[in-house]
Amino acid sequence: MRERELLRGLFEAAVAAADPAKVVPPHLPSPPPGCTLVLAAGKAAAAMARAVEESWPNEMDGIAVTRYGHGVDCERIEVVEAGHPLPDEAGQGAAARFLSAAADLGPDDLLLFLLSGGASALLVEPLPGLCLNDKRAINRALLEAGAPIAEMNCLRKHLSAIKGGRLAAAAAPARVLTLAISDVPGDDPAVIGSGPTSADPTTCADALAVADRYHIALPNVARTALEQGRWETVKPGEPCLARADYVRVARPAEALAAATARAREMGFDAVQLGDDLQGEASELGAAHAELARRQHTRGVLISGGEATVAVDAPGGSGGPNCEYLLALAVALEGAPNVHAIVCDTDGIDGSTDAAGAYMGPDTLARARASGIDAREMLARHDSYEFFRRLGDLVVTGPTRTNVNDFRAILVA
């Protein structure tokens, strides 16, 4: 169990590095001459809002929308919980209120926008002609296709009245300051939360290409609008963004750096494989198994990013972190002295109640002894059930931050 404790400590170090109470206050601006409106969206939204409340010296009001179960108590900012990964009426209602409140701001006012991963689903306001069910169906299809986050958000923002810079446009001429916790590979403001306050370089043609690439069925009104270029997002250099600033207050790279430092303090040779790794979770797990086999010294292989799962066998349960870990275990085939933890830093792997799971040299042997076929469960994307039956899930509950996947492979 010592290896599990060591690995859990690395995960906790990564999460702590992105704690909103730590990373938000140093970046708060001076109060404006007019009023301050705080709007927050994402899995860390409520915790970010409370961090502002505890540090802001002047009057303010605002709204924070976060995933169900991720709320915290705030005194001056209303917290709304909504659906994720599929949007719901609560998220749509919050988005409408965001746009209305932003439109009331004047040139002496400040919109302080607190953004974190999950905002694309939590903050939904379809363009005219679309409805919430349309957006839900498109979200579900993108998820099941295993589309990378940048491509998902390219399409989603071109169907939205609030994403792709449109919230900043609604707030103009007020000053807009966005404080963002990044959960995307590359930390692109246009991709984080689908960039409600950021310029978007992608086009309607790009969005249509994403839909076609993944065979996403679009309502006729959306396909026609994209083909005609009528639903363009806010582009770089547009006047409505002249007073919009953006600060990334936490990034995956910093979370991995904290975990790497902790590993080295423990005496391990820690190697970072990258904070922006993407691709099919099972393929990534198999590739990392080969790297672990080549590690001939006492070390830890640490990585982050966002793996995906293309669902071609419905009925299984589990997110990309557990799928990666099961693929890693299958590829290692019980290799001695290799242990791993793989978790989502928000505490939720996919739509399960686990952050991720542990794996050790005895994982496959214990599975066989219990009558569990690891390869068969991997093939049907049932990784959550695999690790649940072994008692190897990592259950943290919501961490109220989000810097995406965390993976650590310990070669003892």
N, C-alpha and C positions, 0 to 999 in steps of 0.2 A: 504493500500500500504506500510505501515511501515515494515511489515514482508518481503515483497519482497526486500525492500532496505537492510534490515539486511542480508538476504540470499545472495543477489548479492554481498554484501561486503565480505562475507566469500569466495565466489567463486573467487573474485578478489584477495583476500589475498593468496589463494592457487596458482593462476597463477603467481602472482608477485614473489613468492618464487622460481619459476623455470625460471625466466627471464634470458636468455643467457647473457645479458649485466652484470648481477650480478654474475652469477655462473661460467662463463667460465674463466675470467681473473685471479682469484687467483690460478688456476691450470696450468697456462702456464709454460713450462720449459724454461731453458736457451737456447739461440740459439745454434745450432750445429756448428762444424767447417766448414761443407759444406753447402749445400743448404737446404731450408725448403720448403716442399711441403705440402699444406693444401688441404685435401679432406674432404668434408662434405656431409652427406646424411641424409635425414629425414625432417620432417615438421619444425624443428627448424634450419635446416642446414644454411640457409642464415643469420639468426640472429646470430647464433654461429660464422659464418665466419666473420661477421662485428665486433663482439666482439673481435675476434682475431686481425683483422686489426687495431682496435683502440688501442690495447695494445702492439702489437709486435714491437720491436725496430729495427729489421733488415729486409733485403730483404726477400720476399717470393712470391710464386705464387700458384695458385690452382684453384679448381673447387668445386662448391657446387650445389647439385641437391636437389630440394625441390618440394613440391606439387604446382600445378598451383594456383596462387594467394597468395602464402606464401613467395614470394621473397622479398628481400630488396636490396637497392643499396649498392654495394661494389666497391671499387676502384681497388684492386689488385687481387681479387678472382672472377672468372667468375661465375655467378649464372645461372643455368639452371633449368627451371620448367618442370615437367613431370607428368605422370599420377599416380593417387592414388584413390581408392585402387586397380584398375587394371593397370598393367604396360603398357607402350606404347613405341614407338620408341625413344622418347626423353630420357627416362630412360635407355633404352638399349644402346643408344649412349654414355650416360654419363658413364655407367659402363665400357664400352670398353675403354674409355679414362682414367678412374681411373686405370685400370689394366696396360695400356701402360705407363702412367706416373710413377706409382709405380715401374715398372720393370726397369726404367732408373736410379733409386736411387742407390747410393753406400754406403759403410760403414761409411762415414763421414756425411751422410745426415740424415734428419729427415722427416718422414711422420707423420704429425699431423692430425689425423683422428677425425672428429667431427661427432658424431653419435646421432641420435634421432629417436623416433618412426616414423614409416612410411617408413623407409629405405628399408625394405624387398620388398615392391612394387616399390619403386622409383629407386632402384639400381638392375637392372635385366640383367643378361647375361647367357642365357641358355647353358648348357653343349652341346658338339657336338652331333648332332642327334635330338636335340629339337629346336623348333622355338619359337618366341615370342607368337604366337597364342596358342601354347601348354601351356605356362606359364600363359597366361591370363585365359584360360579355367580352369586350375587347381586352380588358385587363386579364381576365381568366385565360383567354386564348394566348396572349403574350407569355404569361407565366408557364402554361403547359408546353409552349413551343421551346422554352429555354432560351428566349432571346436575351442578349446582353443588356444591361441596364441602360446604356447610352441609347441603344436602338429602341428599347421600350419607351423611354422618356421622349425621344424624338417624335414618336407617333402620338403619345399621350398629350404632349404640350400643344400639338397642332389641332387637337380636338377640344381644347380647354379655354375657358374665358378668363382664367386666373394665372395659368402657367405661362412659361415662355416670355417673361417680362411684363405680363399684363397687369400684375398687381402693382408694380412700380409705376406703370403708366396711369393707373387709376389714382395713385397718390400724388402725382405731379400737380403743382410745383413744390410740394413739401420735400424736405430732405428725407432720404431713405438710407438707413444703415442696416445692412444684413450681417448678422453674426451666424456663421454656419458651422455645424459639426459635419464633416464630410464622411459619407459612407460609400463613395463611388471610386473605382479605380481611376487615378489621374486627378481627382479632386476638382473637376471642371465645374465652375459655378452654373453653367448652363445645364448641367446634368443633375447636380445635387437637388433632389426634390423637384425636378423638372424646371428649376430656375424661375420662380414667380417674379423675382426682382432683377433678373439678369438678362442681358442681351442674348439672343439665340441665333447662332450662325447657320443652323440647319433650316431647310426649306420645306414647303409643302411637297415638293417632288421627292425630297429625302423621306418624308413621312410616308408617302404613298409607296415608295420602294420597300420600306420596312414591312408595311402591311402585305405587300405582294410576296416578299421573301418568305414570310412565315405563314402565308395562306390565311391571313386574318380577314374575316368577312366584315366589310364595312357597310353601314347603311348608305343607301344611294346618295343622300344629301351630303354625307361626309366625303364619299369618293368623288363626287362632282366638284365639291368645293376645293378639294386638294388638287384635282386635275387642273382646275382653273386658277389655282394660286390665290384663292380668295380668303384663306384662313391663315395668312402668314402671321408669325410671331413678331415680337419687337426685335429689331435688328441693331447690331453695334452702331453707335454714333447717333441714334435717334435722340431728339431733344428731350424726350420724357425721361431719359436716363442721365441727364446732365448732373443731377444732384444725388445720384444713387451710388453709394459706396458698398464695398463687400469685403468682409474679413472672415477667413477660415480660422476658427478658434481651436479646432481639434481635427486631426487627420489620422488616417490609418498608420501612416509612417511613424508618427509620434507614439502611438500605442505600441507598435512593434518595437520601437526603440526602448521603451520602458521595460517590455518583457525581455528583450535581449540583454539589457543591463542587469536585470534580476538574475538571468541565467548565468551570466558571467560572474556575478557575485557568489553564486553557488559553486563556482569552479568548473563550469562547463564551457566548452568551445562552442559558442553560439554563432550560427550562420543564418543570415536573412536571405530567403529565397525571393523576396519581393513583396511589396504591400499592395500590388495591383494585379494579382493573378486572376485570370478569368478562364472560362471554358466549362465543358461538361464535368461535373463533380467526379464521376467515376473515372474518367480518363485522367484527371489531375491526380486523384488518389493513387492510381496505378503508376503514374510517372514518379511521384514522390516516394513510392515504395522502392523504386530502383535507386533513387538518391540515398535513401536510408541504408540500403544494402552496401553502398559504396563508402559509407561513413565508418572509418576504421578507428576513429578516436572517440573518446567520451564527449559527446556533443549533443546539441539541440538544433534542429532545423525549424526555423520559424518563418511563417508566411501569412499573408492576408490577401484581401481582394474579394471577389464575389464569384463563386462558382454557381452554376445553374444546373437544372435537371430538366431535360426534355422528356415529358411523361408519355411513354409509348406503351405502358402497361398499367392501366388504371386499376385502382383498388388497394395499392400500397400506401403506407404512411411514412412520412419522414421528409426532412428538408435537405438542402444541399450539403450541410455539414456532416450529418450522419451518413449520407450517401457516400461522400468522399471517404469517411473513415472506414466504412464497410469495404469499399473498394481497396483501400490501403491494406486492410487486414487480409483480404483475399489474395492480393498480390504478394504480400510478405510471406504467406503460407507458414505462419508460426515462427518466423525468424527470431532467434534468441536475442534478448536484451533490447528489444525495440518496443517502446511504449509511446502513446500519443494521446493528445486531447485536441478536439476540434469543436469549436463553439462559435455561435454568432454572438457578437458583443452586445447585442440588444437583449440577450437572454431568451430569444425565441428563434428556433431553427425551423424555418418554413412556417407552418401553421400549428406546430406542436406545442406542448407545454415544457419542452426541454430546450436548453441552450445548445446542446450537442451531446457528446459522449466521450468515453475513454476507450482505449484499446491497449492490449498487452500481448506478449508472446503466447499466452494461453487462450486468447479469445476464440480462435477457431476450434481448439480442442474442447473447450467448455461447451461451445455450441454443438459440436458433434455428440458430446455426451448427453446433451439435452434433446437430441433429435432435431436439431435446427440445421438446415442446409443453407449455409451462408451465400453460396453462389446463386441459389434459386431465389433467395430473398433480395439479393442485389438486383437480379434481373427484373423483379416485379416492383422495384423501388420501395421496398418495405424495411428500410434501414432503421427507422424508429422502433418498430416492433422487435427487430433483431436485438438491438441493444437494451430495450426494455426487458425482454425475457432473460437477458444475462445480468440484469441489475447494474448496467454500466452507463446509464444515462447521466448527464450533468444537468440538474435542475436548479436554476438560480432564481427564477421569477424575473420580471422585467428589471433590467439594470438602469433604465431611463437615460441611456445614451446609445450611440450607434456608430461605430467605426468599422462595421462589417465583419467578415469572417476572420477568425483567429485560429491558426493551426500551429501546433508545436509537436514535433516528433523527437522523442528523447532516445538516443542510442546510449545505453548505459554500459 
